[in-house]
């Protein structure tokens, strides 16, 4: 994740106009924030251990995979806008 | 060979990919690539003795490799569609040729591991893998990273 943030920032710095004027870029960033919040929440639940049993695991996992696929799709489509 | 590439590029399917489907096919290719490399690196780092040491090697590889092969199938399918869309261009592209060579090397590394090194897995299934197994893991990480890098380079050099 650190490597992704570092190299991604470099790509923005290299061509700020191309990325920052791109709607798809902001869609991707919202999805990245969503995925990060979900990870932090699940990590907190896992640490507390109390509620982990009641978590709808399949739903959370599916949602998580869909968000990451969305991040990849948005990332790739930045080049086409 | 070049005539074949011209014919391939002239098919209706190739035309449809070139004009409409390319970005969508490319997105699928990248998602499949993430799953392919992700599952391979989990197995490779276990081979290197860096991660998942609480699981036996066989436990981990038996559960992950079906997903690796599924992702590989999708990668080959989507990659072939993209290749068709500009067959003559990819055929002559050095980055594309390098990628194919590296894919063959990754395949040979896998075959050697599977049929030679893996035979003695019982001795190290639960412990630290021997040098031969660690070398296979290291070669695999290196080769797949260069496969991805040269694949990305096709887009910059075409």
Contacts between the chains, C-beta under 8 A, distances in Angstrom:
chain1	res1	chain2	res2	distance
A	68	B	34	8.0
A	69	B	31	5.5
A	72	B	27	6.7
A	72	B	30	5.3
A	72	B	31	5.2
A	72	B	34	6.4
A	73	B	27	4.6
A	73	B	31	7.5
A	75	B	30	7.9
A	76	B	23	7.2
A	76	B	26	5.9
A	76	B	27	5.0
A	76	B	30	5.5
A	77	B	23	6.3
A	77	B	27	7.1
A	80	B	23	5.2
